[in-house]
Amino acid sequence: MIHLENLAGMSRYGRMRAKFRYYFLAPWMVGIWEFQLNRLNKENIQLYEKFHQEGIVASAKGRRVGGFRVIPVEREIKDDREIQPYEKVSEIIETNSKFAVADCICRKESEILGDKCDKLLEACMTFGVAADYYIENGMAREISKEEAKQILYKAEEDGLVHCSSNHKGNKIFICNCCGCHCKALAFLTKHNMPGLISQSNYYALVDAATCDGCTTCIDRCQVNAIEMIDEIAAVKRERCIGCGLCVSTCPTGSISMVHKQPGYLSHIYDDDFDLMQARAKDTGKAFPFD
């Protein structure tokens, strides 16, 4: 029997939509994993890691639907085409009025284990109802719109990749991910499952005539998508996620962001229900939104 006090506690983990509170089985990521932010310790981290590797990573083999989508460094997009709202962090910020920031749980985990990342720790951003949830449960602090913008600028300076959910419309979070510890980017960098991270609509291109071979871009790239060939930087197109981090620090201005041709664009889902449905079907399981 479920007692009322248990239901009251469970209510903190609901989701607010308009005037109603809905409940659902949260995914591991983004979801259950991030909710452990204030519970991490050396003992339970071992259990979390065991579940992630033996459960989540193992079950993801063969799947093709990306729940995360890379958002490029906006100021590096020099293109005559209209930039879609889901490709602009500024659009995500401007369409929201409630903001919160929390520690990145992936980097916090690594710090507890003695492998401290040198990139920004307080970098996990939530908006709207998600910000309310994080603040209410003591996992994040409320910030202003201006502070949210400054955190995004700092994340770019530190070489963090902006990621959010792979659908159009309102976004409730932006993760700022590093290639060394992020569990999402690890599907590409460690587990060879590139389909689970949806690339942006852009890719990096090097002008070999002006590149001086300084290797700054190699250090900036979080997914090992750049290599040196005859002392000139070269982008591995199949690995490039279109984040733009290499462009923003190239001292010779030799790297630019190029819009992909229509046949190479990553699919973007209409809304969060559409994305959840696609991810559920990708597992071969029935889903209630048909």
HUKATA-V665171 format. One record per backbone hydrogen bond with DSSP energy under -0.5 kcal/mol. NH is the residue of the N-H (numbers start at 1). CO is the residue of the C=O. E is the energy in kcal/mol with one decimal. If there is no record, write none. Layout:
NH_CO_E, NH_CO_E
//
This chain:
3_1_-0.6, 7_3_-2.0, 8_4_-2.5, 9_5_-1.8, 10_6_-2.6, 11_7_-1.7, 12_9_-1.2, 13_10_-2.2, 14_11_-1.6, 15_22_-2.6, 17_15_-0.5, 17_20_-2.6, 20_17_-2.2, 22_15_-2.8, 22_20_-0.5, 26_24_-0.8, 31_28_-0.6, 32_27_-2.9, 33_28_-2.9, 35_31_-1.9, 36_33_-1.5, 37_34_-1.4, 39_36_-2.1, 40_36_-1.0, 45_41_-2.1, 46_42_-0.7, 46_43_-0.6, 47_43_-0.7, 48_44_-2.5, 49_45_-2.9, 50_46_-1.9, 51_47_-2.5, 52_48_-2.7, 53_49_-2.7, 54_50_-2.6, 55_51_-2.2, 56_51_-1.4, 57_52_-3.1, 58_53_-0.9, 59_55_-1.9, 60_56_-1.2, 61_57_-0.5, 61_58_-0.8, 63_60_-2.1, 66_64_-0.6, 67_65_-0.6, 67_196_-0.6, 68_196_-0.9, 69_164_-3.0, 70_198_-2.5, 71_162_-2.8, 72_70_-0.5, 73_243_-2.6, 74_72_-0.6, 76_73_-1.6, 77_74_-1.8, 78_76_-0.9, 79_77_-0.7, 84_82_-0.5, 87_84_-2.3, 88_85_-1.7, 92_88_-1.5, 93_89_-2.2, 94_90_-2.6, 95_91_-1.6, 96_93_-1.5, 99_143_-0.6, 100_126_-2.0, 101_141_-2.1, 102_124_-2.7, 104_121_-2.7, 105_103_-0.5, 108_104_-2.3, 109_105_-2.4, 110_106_-1.8, 111_107_-1.9, 112_108_-2.2, 113_109_-1.7, 114_111_-1.6, 115_110_-3.3, 123_102_-0.8, 123_121_-1.8, 124_102_-2.6, 125_123_-0.7, 125_174_-2.4, 126_100_-2.2, 127_172_-2.1, 128_98_-1.8, 130_127_-1.6, 131_127_-0.6, 132_128_-2.1, 133_129_-2.1, 134_130_-2.5, 135_131_-2.6, 136_132_-2.8, 137_133_-1.8, 138_135_-1.7, 139_134_-2.8, 140_134_-1.0, 141_101_-2.1, 143_99_-2.0, 148_144_-2.1, 149_145_-1.9, 150_146_-2.1, 151_147_-2.3, 152_148_-1.8, 153_149_-2.1, 154_150_-2.5, 155_151_-2.5, 156_152_-2.1, 157_153_-2.3, 158_154_-2.3, 159_155_-0.6, 159_156_-1.0, 160_155_-2.8, 161_177_-3.0, 162_71_-0.5, 163_175_-2.6, 164_69_-2.2, 166_67_-2.0, 167_165_-1.8, 168_269_-2.9, 174_125_-2.3, 175_163_-2.8, 177_161_-2.9, 177_175_-0.6, 182_178_-1.5, 186_182_-1.2, 187_184_-1.5, 188_185_-1.5, 189_185_-2.6, 190_186_-2.5, 191_186_-2.2, 193_187_-4.1, 196_193_-1.9, 197_194_-1.5, 198_68_-2.8, 199_197_-0.5, 200_241_-2.4, 203_258_-1.9, 205_256_-2.4, 207_254_-3.0, 208_206_-1.0, 210_207_-1.4, 211_207_-1.5, 219_215_-1.6, 220_216_-1.7, 221_217_-2.1, 227_234_-2.6, 229_227_-0.5, 229_232_-3.0, 232_229_-1.1, 234_227_-2.7, 236_225_-3.8, 237_235_-1.1, 239_236_-2.0, 240_236_-1.6, 248_244_-1.6, 249_245_-0.6, 250_247_-1.0, 251_249_-0.5, 253_250_-1.2, 256_205_-2.3, 257_76_-0.6, 258_203_-3.0, 258_256_-0.5, 260_201_-2.6, 264_261_-2.7, 265_262_-1.2, 269_166_-1.6, 275_271_-2.0, 276_272_-2.5, 277_273_-2.4, 278_274_-2.1, 279_275_-2.5, 280_276_-2.4, 281_277_-2.6, 282_278_-1.7, 283_279_-0.7, 283_280_-1.0, 284_281_-1.1, 285_280_-1.5, 290_287_-0.7
//
